[in-house]
Amino acid sequence: MEKSEDRRPSQKEAYMKYGRGIITHAKAENIKIYKVEYTVEYKKDGVGPEDSGKDIKWCTLIRKDKNSPWLIDEIGEG
């Protein structure tokens, strides 16, 4: 598994204006967005919603303030 933080301000702005940020009211300094690449190997393909192979998801973490823990707020398609 490989992850990298997306530091583009536009990503955080989109979360705050159009995504769950409307509900959470998180500020930019309390948002981290990661691109996560991983490989899945199922015992039997074709049974679940996805088959085995490489996949990419975007994971948004938020916190209430600098003294709060980071929590996963959403996971989405890449």
C-alpha positions as CSV (number, residue, x, y, z in Angstrom):
1,M,0.0,0.0,0.0
2,E,1.2,3.5,-0.9
3,K,-0.2,6.8,0.3
4,S,0.6,10.4,-0.5
5,E,-0.9,13.5,0.9
6,D,-2.6,15.8,-1.6
7,R,-1.6,19.3,-0.5
8,R,-3.4,21.2,-3.3
9,P,-5.6,23.9,-1.7
10,S,-8.3,23.2,-4.3
11,Q,-8.9,19.8,-2.9
12,K,-9.5,21.2,0.6
13,E,-11.6,24.0,-0.8
14,A,-13.8,21.5,-2.7
15,Y,-14.3,19.5,0.5
16,M,-15.3,22.6,2.4
17,K,-17.6,24.1,-0.3
18,Y,-19.1,21.0,-2.0
19,G,-18.4,18.0,0.1
20,R,-18.9,16.9,3.7
21,G,-17.2,20.1,4.9
22,I,-20.7,21.7,4.6
23,I,-21.7,19.4,7.4
24,T,-18.5,19.2,9.5
25,H,-17.5,22.9,9.1
26,A,-13.8,21.8,9.2
27,K,-11.2,24.5,8.5
28,A,-8.4,24.0,6.0
29,E,-5.8,23.5,8.7
30,N,-7.8,20.7,10.1
31,I,-8.2,18.7,6.9
32,K,-5.8,16.2,5.3
33,I,-6.5,14.4,2.0
34,Y,-4.6,11.3,1.0
35,K,-4.4,9.4,-2.3
36,V,-4.1,5.7,-1.3
37,E,-3.0,3.0,-3.8
38,Y,-3.4,-0.6,-2.8
39,T,-3.7,-4.1,-4.2
40,V,-6.5,-6.5,-3.2
41,E,-6.5,-10.3,-3.7
42,Y,-9.9,-11.9,-3.2
43,K,-10.1,-15.7,-2.9
44,K,-12.9,-15.7,-5.5
45,D,-13.3,-12.8,-8.1
46,G,-16.8,-11.8,-9.3
47,V,-18.5,-12.3,-6.0
48,G,-18.1,-8.8,-4.4
49,P,-18.4,-5.3,-5.8
50,E,-14.8,-5.3,-7.0
51,D,-12.4,-7.8,-8.5
52,S,-8.8,-8.5,-7.4
53,G,-6.2,-6.0,-8.5
54,K,-4.8,-2.5,-7.9
55,D,-7.2,0.3,-6.8
56,I,-7.0,3.9,-5.7
57,K,-9.1,5.7,-3.1
58,W,-9.1,9.2,-1.7
59,C,-9.2,9.4,2.1
60,T,-10.2,12.6,3.9
61,L,-9.1,13.0,7.5
62,I,-10.4,15.8,9.8
63,R,-9.9,17.0,13.3
64,K,-11.8,19.5,15.5
65,D,-8.6,21.5,16.4
66,K,-4.9,21.1,16.7
67,N,-5.3,19.2,20.0
68,S,-7.8,16.7,18.6
69,P,-7.0,13.3,17.0
70,W,-7.3,12.9,13.2
71,L,-10.3,10.9,12.2
72,I,-11.4,9.5,8.8
73,D,-14.3,11.5,7.5
74,E,-14.8,10.0,4.1
75,I,-13.3,7.6,1.6
76,G,-14.0,8.0,-2.1
77,E,-13.1,6.8,-5.6
78,G,-9.9,7.9,-7.3
